[in-house]
Amino acid sequence: MSAQASVVVLGAGMHPWGKWGRPFLEYGLAAARAALRDADLSWPDVQYVVGADTIRNGYPGFVAGAAYAQALGWSGARVASCYAACASGAQAVDIARTRILAGLCDVALVVGADSTPKGFFRPVGGDRPDDPDWQRFRLLGATNPAYFALYARRRMSLHGTTPADFAAVKVKNALAGSLNPMARYREPVTAERVLSSPMVADPLRLMDICATSDGAAAVVLASESYARRRGVTRPVRLAAVSTVTPTFPHTTLDLPNFATDSSAAVPPPELPFRASIAHAAYEEAGLGPRDLSLAEVYDLSTALELDWMEDIGLCPPGEAEKLLRAGETALGGRVPVNPSGGLASFGEAIPAQAIAQLCELTTQLRGRAGPRQVPRARTGLAVNQGLFGHGSAVITTV
């Protein structure tokens, strides 16, 4: 393959998200088989399998690539497994893409699935007093909803955002999710219902915060030359995958990181971490925010979606509310954000979510999204991030 060769998404598949309480392998196999059917391939055609690891499901979850290969039937395919918290799926995609670009295989299967306990995600691995995430939970009592609330309060203070703005994000995403057969929550909601839901971490209410979910997603990636041989005439191309880490010194909420006091003496980086994730993808793809037809962003909370809109360059800081209120990020708007319904409609299934975002981009760019279809979709961006500085951004084009 030449240096100019590209990687395409030949197939995409998912298992519906919910709270099923069944083994993660069951979900992953369903998604993998759906992706293979979509690609019009059979399991023996796959030369390489990458599993995004789940760390809450025993040893098979830590060796997910081999677990899926065994469950599908040992075929001699090469395997890899990876974990990068919420960016696990993007890293798995990048590993498979890199192997195809290197000319070491033509067809790769990427799978992520999770079976999650009810309630908060707990830190894994016992007491870790030198770990900032453990410190956040144990010393500050800052579970994820409390952490999200700090960002929400910051946004309210800096930009005058109101709880009604947060509720409008949920209303928008719930409407999109109601049109997505893979979503867990498929019911439109009103702003009044969001604003009357129980307070969890002021100012965020229950319906402002995403749930934890079971679910799975998978994609079949292939070299473009292989896709052409299969008769694919308008492939969805992976234009960029960004897995960048923060630039020193990384700060949180404009305060020094728990793990270092160096930001008191060192100038901040040119771009905040979340903005740098998207910027690296734009640079690799040779595109920019104005080229986007749609975006899937990591809406752990309604407030965080507004931050992401600015981080990916849809508008300057403090102006996300204007786009939201004008309907520009809704279905039918200029740049729909989370046309899948987002985490607001799916919840978190950690190893699957970046792959699920890629499934949505693929479906939209193929023009197969049904009632939530973005007209004339040509370029899509998906972004999220994982703990310990794992970036995750994917750009697709047709």
C-alpha positions as CSV (number, residue, x, y, z in Angstrom):
1,M,0.0,0.0,0.0
2,S,1.3,3.5,-0.8
3,A,1.8,6.3,1.7
4,Q,-1.3,7.9,0.3
5,A,-3.5,4.9,0.8
6,S,-6.5,5.3,3.2
7,V,-8.5,3.1,5.5
8,V,-12.3,2.8,5.2
9,V,-15.1,1.7,7.4
10,L,-16.5,-1.4,5.6
11,G,-19.0,-2.3,8.2
12,A,-20.6,-1.0,11.4
13,G,-22.7,-2.8,14.0
14,M,-24.0,-2.4,17.5
15,H,-25.9,-4.2,20.3
16,P,-28.7,-2.1,21.7
17,W,-27.7,-0.3,24.9
18,G,-29.5,-0.7,28.2
19,K,-29.2,-2.5,31.5
20,W,-29.4,-6.1,30.5
21,G,-27.1,-7.7,33.2
22,R,-25.6,-10.3,30.7
23,P,-21.9,-11.1,29.9
24,F,-20.1,-8.4,27.9
25,L,-19.0,-11.1,25.4
26,E,-22.6,-11.6,24.4
27,Y,-23.0,-8.0,23.5
28,G,-19.7,-7.8,21.8
29,L,-20.4,-10.9,19.6
30,A,-23.7,-9.4,18.6
31,A,-22.1,-6.1,17.5
32,A,-19.2,-7.9,15.8
33,R,-21.6,-10.2,13.8
34,A,-23.7,-7.1,12.8
35,A,-20.6,-5.3,11.6
36,L,-19.5,-8.3,9.6
37,R,-23.0,-8.6,8.0
38,D,-22.9,-4.9,7.2
39,A,-19.5,-5.4,5.5
40,D,-20.8,-8.5,3.7
41,L,-17.9,-10.5,5.1
42,S,-17.6,-13.6,7.2
43,W,-15.5,-14.1,10.3
44,P,-12.7,-16.1,8.5
45,D,-12.1,-13.0,6.2
46,V,-10.9,-11.0,9.2
47,Q,-7.1,-10.9,9.5
48,Y,-6.8,-8.8,12.7
49,V,-9.0,-8.3,15.8
50,V,-8.6,-5.4,18.3
51,G,-10.6,-5.5,21.5
52,A,-11.2,-2.4,23.6
53,D,-10.8,-3.7,27.1
54,T,-13.4,-3.7,29.9
55,I,-11.8,-3.7,33.4
56,R,-15.0,-4.6,35.3
57,N,-15.6,-8.0,33.8
58,G,-12.8,-10.3,34.9
59,Y,-9.8,-11.6,33.0
60,P,-11.6,-11.9,29.7
61,G,-12.3,-8.2,29.8
62,F,-8.5,-7.5,30.2
63,V,-7.7,-9.6,27.1
64,A,-10.8,-8.5,25.1
65,G,-9.2,-9.1,21.6
66,A,-8.5,-12.7,22.3
67,A,-11.8,-13.2,24.1
68,Y,-13.7,-12.1,21.0
69,A,-11.5,-14.1,18.7
70,Q,-12.1,-17.2,20.9
71,A,-15.9,-16.6,21.1
72,L,-16.1,-16.1,17.3
73,G,-14.0,-19.3,16.7
74,W,-10.2,-19.5,16.6
75,S,-9.3,-18.7,13.1
76,G,-5.6,-17.8,13.3
77,A,-6.3,-14.0,13.1
78,R,-3.9,-11.8,14.9
79,V,-5.2,-10.0,18.0
80,A,-4.5,-7.0,20.2
81,S,-6.2,-5.6,23.3
82,C,-6.0,-2.1,24.7
83,Y,-7.4,0.1,27.5
84,A,-7.5,3.9,27.6
85,A,-10.5,4.5,29.8
86,C,-13.2,6.3,27.8
87,A,-10.8,6.6,24.8
88,S,-10.3,2.8,24.6
89,G,-12.4,2.5,21.4
90,A,-10.5,5.2,19.6
91,Q,-7.2,3.6,20.5
92,A,-8.5,0.3,19.3
93,V,-9.5,1.9,16.0
94,D,-6.1,3.6,15.7
95,I,-4.3,0.3,16.3
96,A,-6.2,-1.4,13.6
97,R,-5.9,1.5,11.2
98,T,-2.1,1.7,11.7
99,R,-1.7,-2.0,10.9
100,I,-3.7,-1.6,7.7
101,L,-1.7,1.5,6.7
102,A,1.5,-0.4,7.3
103,G,0.4,-3.0,4.7
104,L,0.3,-5.8,7.3
105,C,-3.4,-6.7,6.8
106,D,-6.3,-5.6,4.6
107,V,-9.3,-6.3,7.0
108,A,-9.5,-5.7,10.7
109,L,-12.4,-6.0,13.2
110,V,-12.6,-3.6,16.2
111,V,-15.0,-4.4,19.1
112,G,-15.9,-2.8,22.4
113,A,-18.5,-4.0,24.9
114,D,-19.3,-3.5,28.5
115,S,-21.5,-4.9,31.2
116,T,-21.7,-2.4,34.0
117,P,-22.8,-2.4,37.6
118,K,-25.6,-0.1,38.8
119,G,-24.6,3.3,40.2
120,F,-21.2,5.1,40.1
121,F,-18.2,3.7,38.4
122,R,-15.8,2.9,41.2
123,P,-12.0,3.3,40.9
124,V,-10.5,-0.1,40.0
125,G,-7.5,-1.6,41.7
126,G,-8.0,-1.0,45.4
127,D,-6.4,1.9,47.3
128,R,-4.1,4.1,45.2
129,P,-3.2,7.1,47.2
130,D,-0.7,8.3,44.6
131,D,-3.4,8.3,41.9
132,P,-5.2,11.7,41.3
133,D,-8.4,9.9,40.4
134,W,-8.4,8.0,43.7
135,Q,-7.6,11.2,45.5
136,R,-10.5,12.9,43.8
137,F,-13.0,10.3,45.0
138,R,-11.6,9.6,48.5
139,L,-10.1,12.9,49.7
140,L,-12.5,15.3,48.0
141,G,-15.6,13.2,47.7
142,A,-15.7,14.2,44.1
143,T,-17.5,11.4,42.3
144,N,-18.1,12.0,38.6
145,P,-21.4,13.9,39.0
146,A,-19.7,16.2,41.5
147,Y,-16.8,16.7,39.1
148,F,-19.2,17.4,36.2
149,A,-21.0,20.0,38.5
150,L,-17.8,21.9,39.0
151,Y,-17.5,22.3,35.2
152,A,-21.1,23.4,35.1
153,R,-20.7,26.0,37.8
154,R,-17.6,27.3,36.1
155,R,-19.5,27.7,32.9
156,M,-22.4,29.5,34.7
157,S,-19.9,31.9,36.3
158,L,-17.9,32.6,33.2
159,H,-20.6,32.7,30.5
160,G,-23.9,33.2,32.3
161,T,-25.2,29.8,31.3
162,T,-28.5,28.9,33.0
163,P,-30.1,25.6,34.1
164,A,-32.6,26.1,31.3
165,D,-29.7,26.0,28.8
166,F,-28.6,22.7,30.3
167,A,-32.1,21.4,30.0
168,A,-32.3,22.4,26.4
169,V,-29.3,20.2,25.6
170,K,-31.1,17.2,27.2
171,V,-34.3,18.0,25.3
172,K,-32.4,18.1,22.0
173,N,-30.5,14.9,22.6
174,A,-33.5,13.0,23.9
175,L,-35.4,13.8,20.7
176,A,-32.5,12.5,18.6
177,G,-32.3,9.4,20.8
178,S,-36.0,8.7,20.5
179,L,-35.3,8.1,16.7
180,N,-32.3,5.7,17.3
181,P,-33.2,2.0,17.8
182,M,-29.9,1.4,19.5
183,A,-30.4,4.0,22.3
184,R,-31.3,3.0,25.8
185,Y,-33.6,6.0,26.4
186,R,-36.0,6.5,23.6
187,E,-38.5,9.0,24.9
188,P,-38.6,12.7,24.1
189,V,-38.5,14.9,27.2
190,T,-39.6,18.5,28.0
191,A,-37.4,21.1,29.7
192,E,-39.9,21.2,32.6
193,R,-39.3,17.5,33.2
194,V,-35.5,17.9,33.2
195,L,-35.7,20.9,35.5
196,S,-37.9,19.1,38.0
197,S,-35.8,15.9,38.1
198,P,-34.0,15.3,41.4
199,M,-30.9,17.4,42.1
200,V,-27.7,15.2,42.1
201,A,-24.8,17.7,42.2
202,D,-25.9,21.3,42.1
203,P,-26.6,22.6,39.4
204,L,-26.9,19.3,37.7
205,R,-30.1,17.2,38.0
206,L,-30.6,13.6,37.3
207,M,-31.5,14.1,33.7
208,D,-28.5,16.3,33.1
209,I,-26.1,13.4,33.8
210,C,-25.5,10.3,31.7
211,A,-26.2,6.8,33.1
212,T,-23.9,3.8,33.1
213,S,-25.0,1.2,30.6
214,D,-24.4,-2.2,29.0
215,G,-23.8,-2.1,25.3
216,A,-21.5,-2.8,22.4
217,A,-20.2,-1.5,19.1
218,A,-18.0,-2.8,16.4
219,V,-16.5,-1.7,13.1
220,V,-14.8,-3.6,10.2
221,L,-12.0,-1.5,8.8
222,A,-10.3,-2.3,5.5
223,S,-7.8,-0.8,3.1
224,E,-9.4,1.2,0.3
225,S,-8.0,-1.0,-2.3
226,Y,-9.7,-4.0,-0.7
227,A,-13.0,-2.1,-0.5
228,R,-12.7,-1.3,-4.2
229,R,-12.2,-5.0,-5.0
230,R,-15.4,-5.7,-3.0
231,G,-17.3,-3.2,-5.2
232,V,-17.6,-0.3,-2.7
233,T,-17.8,2.8,-4.7
234,R,-18.4,5.5,-2.1
235,P,-16.6,4.4,1.0
236,V,-16.5,6.2,4.4
237,R,-12.9,7.0,5.0
238,L,-11.0,7.5,8.2
239,A,-9.5,10.9,7.6
240,A,-7.9,11.2,11.0
241,V,-7.7,9.6,14.4
242,S,-6.3,11.7,17.3
243,T,-5.2,10.1,20.6
244,V,-3.1,13.0,21.9
245,T,-2.1,13.5,25.5
246,P,-2.2,16.9,27.4
247,T,0.6,19.4,27.0
248,F,2.6,20.2,30.1
249,P,1.4,21.7,32.4
250,H,-2.0,20.2,32.3
251,T,-4.5,22.0,34.5
252,T,-8.0,21.2,35.7
253,L,-10.7,24.0,36.0
254,D,-7.9,26.6,35.7
255,L,-6.4,25.2,38.9
256,P,-3.1,23.2,39.3
257,N,-3.5,19.5,38.5
258,F,-3.7,17.4,41.7
259,A,-0.4,15.7,40.7
260,T,1.8,18.8,40.1
261,D,2.2,22.4,41.2
262,S,4.3,23.3,38.2
263,S,1.5,25.3,36.5
264,A,2.2,28.1,39.1
265,A,5.5,28.7,37.4
266,V,5.1,27.5,33.8
267,P,2.9,29.3,31.2
268,P,-0.2,27.3,30.2
269,P,-0.2,25.4,26.9
270,E,-1.5,27.2,23.8
271,L,-4.6,25.0,23.6
272,P,-6.5,23.4,26.5
273,F,-6.5,19.6,26.4
274,R,-9.9,19.0,25.0
275,A,-9.4,21.6,22.3
276,S,-6.0,20.0,21.4
277,I,-7.7,16.6,20.8
278,A,-9.9,18.0,18.0
279,H,-7.1,20.3,16.7
280,A,-4.8,17.4,16.1
281,A,-7.5,15.5,14.2
282,Y,-8.3,18.6,12.1
283,E,-4.6,19.0,11.3
284,E,-4.2,15.4,10.3
285,A,-7.3,15.5,8.1
286,G,-6.5,18.9,6.5
287,L,-9.9,20.0,7.6
288,G,-11.5,22.5,10.1
289,P,-14.7,23.1,12.0
290,R,-16.4,24.7,9.1
291,D,-16.1,21.5,7.1
292,L,-18.2,19.5,9.6
293,S,-21.6,18.2,8.7
294,L,-22.1,16.8,12.2
295,A,-20.3,16.1,15.4
296,E,-20.6,13.4,18.1
297,V,-19.3,14.8,21.4
298,Y,-18.8,13.3,24.9
299,D,-21.8,14.6,26.8
300,L,-21.2,13.1,30.2
301,S,-23.4,16.0,31.3
302,T,-25.5,18.5,29.5
303,A,-23.1,21.3,30.6
304,L,-20.1,19.4,29.2
305,E,-21.7,19.3,25.7
306,L,-21.7,23.1,25.6
307,D,-18.0,23.1,26.5
308,W,-17.2,20.6,23.8
309,M,-19.0,22.6,21.2
310,E,-16.4,25.4,21.8
311,D,-13.5,23.0,22.2
312,I,-14.1,21.6,18.7
313,G,-14.3,25.1,17.2
314,L,-18.0,25.3,16.4
315,C,-18.0,28.7,18.1
316,P,-15.8,30.9,20.3
317,P,-15.8,30.4,24.1
318,G,-19.0,31.5,25.7
319,E,-21.1,31.3,22.6
320,A,-22.3,27.7,22.6
321,E,-25.6,28.7,24.1
322,K,-26.3,31.0,21.1
323,L,-25.9,28.0,18.7
324,L,-28.1,25.8,20.9
325,R,-30.8,28.4,21.3
326,A,-30.8,29.1,17.5
327,G,-31.3,25.4,16.8
328,E,-28.0,25.1,14.9
329,T,-26.9,22.0,16.8
330,A,-30.3,20.2,16.6
331,L,-31.5,17.8,13.9
332,G,-32.1,20.0,10.9
333,G,-29.6,22.6,12.1
334,R,-26.4,23.8,10.5
335,V,-24.1,21.3,12.4
336,P,-26.1,18.8,14.4
337,V,-24.3,17.8,17.6
338,N,-25.0,14.3,18.9
339,P,-27.6,13.3,16.3
340,S,-27.3,9.7,17.7
341,G,-28.8,11.0,21.0
342,G,-25.4,11.1,22.7
343,L,-24.6,9.7,26.1
344,A,-27.7,11.4,27.2
345,S,-29.6,8.7,25.3
346,F,-27.1,5.8,25.5
347,G,-25.3,6.1,28.8
348,E,-21.7,5.0,29.3
349,A,-20.4,1.6,28.2
350,I,-16.8,2.6,28.4
351,P,-14.9,0.5,25.8
352,A,-17.8,0.8,23.3
353,Q,-18.6,4.5,23.2
354,A,-15.9,5.8,20.9
355,I,-16.7,2.9,18.5
356,A,-20.4,3.7,18.8
357,Q,-19.6,7.3,17.8
358,L,-17.8,6.0,14.7
359,C,-20.8,3.8,13.9
360,E,-23.0,6.9,14.0
361,L,-20.7,8.9,11.7
362,T,-20.6,5.9,9.3
363,T,-24.4,5.6,9.2
364,Q,-24.8,9.3,8.7
365,L,-22.3,9.6,5.9
366,R,-23.8,6.6,4.1
367,G,-27.2,8.4,4.3
368,R,-28.8,5.5,6.3
369,A,-29.8,7.2,9.5
370,G,-33.5,7.4,8.8
371,P,-35.5,10.0,10.6
372,R,-32.4,11.5,12.3
373,Q,-30.4,11.7,9.0
374,V,-28.3,14.8,8.5
375,P,-28.9,16.0,4.9
376,R,-25.9,15.8,2.6
377,A,-23.5,14.6,5.4
378,R,-20.0,14.5,4.1
379,T,-17.7,15.0,7.1
380,G,-18.2,14.0,10.7
381,L,-16.2,14.4,13.9
382,A,-16.4,12.3,17.0
383,V,-14.6,13.3,20.2
384,N,-14.2,12.2,23.8
385,Q,-11.5,11.7,26.4
386,G,-10.3,9.2,28.9
387,L,-8.8,9.4,32.3
388,F,-5.0,9.8,32.6
389,G,-4.9,12.1,29.5
390,H,-6.2,9.9,26.8
391,G,-7.5,11.9,23.8
392,S,-10.0,10.5,21.4
393,A,-11.1,12.1,18.1
394,V,-12.1,10.5,14.8
395,I,-12.8,12.3,11.5
396,T,-14.6,10.6,8.7
397,T,-15.3,11.7,5.2
398,V,-16.9,10.6,2.0
